[in-house]
Amino acid sequence: MLGIVGPIGMPELIIILVVALVIFGPKRLPELGRSLGKGIKEFKNSTSELTEHLKEEEPAPAAPPTVDKAEKVE
């Protein structure tokens, strides 16, 4: 969806920050950012563990079948 609207620029980020500051207040905003960062870190760790687990379980690709050359019949 961002491809249609375009990338988020500095003015948009400032507006989002001001709205968050008004809604949550200056005392709660650092705590909110900290918990959001921990959540993102936990999500990244979980996804990397899952991909490693799936790679371990993935069977090795089978060797392609070999074809013997046919002998020439005269």
C-alpha positions in Angstrom: 0.0 0.0 0.0 2.9 2.4 0.6 3.8 2.0 -3.0 0.6 3.8 -4.0 0.9 6.5 -1.4 4.6 6.9 -1.5 7.3 6.6 1.1 6.9 8.2 4.5 8.9 11.4 4.7 10.0 13.6 7.5 6.8 15.7 7.7 4.7 12.6 8.1 7.0 11.2 10.9 6.8 14.5 12.7 3.0 14.4 12.6 2.9 10.9 13.9 5.3 11.8 16.7 3.1 14.8 17.7 0.0 12.7 17.7 1.6 10.1 19.8 2.9 12.7 22.2 -0.6 14.2 22.6 -2.2 10.8 23.1 0.3 9.2 25.4 2.0 12.1 27.0 5.7 12.9 27.4 6.2 10.7 30.5 4.7 7.5 28.9 6.3 7.9 25.4 9.8 6.6 26.3 8.2 3.5 28.0 6.1 2.9 25.0 9.0 3.1 22.7 11.1 0.8 24.8 8.3 -1.9 24.9 7.8 -1.5 21.2 11.5 -2.1 20.6 11.5 -5.2 22.8 8.5 -6.5 20.9 10.2 -6.0 17.5 13.4 -7.7 18.8 11.4 -10.7 20.1 9.6 -10.9 16.8 12.8 -10.9 14.8 14.3 -13.6 17.1 11.3 -15.8 16.7 11.2 -15.5 12.9 15.0 -16.3 12.7 14.6 -19.3 14.9 11.7 -20.5 12.8 13.6 -20.1 9.5 16.6 -22.0 11.0 14.3 -24.8 12.2 12.6 -25.1 8.8 16.0 -25.2 7.1 17.1 -28.0 9.4 14.0 -30.1 8.6 14.1 -29.4 4.9 15.3 -32.6 3.2 18.3 -32.4 0.8 17.2 -32.2 -2.8 17.3 -35.6 -4.5 19.9 -36.2 -7.1 18.6 -35.9 -10.6 18.1 -39.3 -12.3 21.0 -40.4 -14.4 20.4 -41.6 -17.9 22.7 -44.1 -19.4 23.7 -43.5 -23.0 22.0 -45.8 -25.3 24.2 -48.1 -27.4 24.1 -47.6 -31.1 22.3 -50.5 -32.9 23.2 -51.1 -36.5 
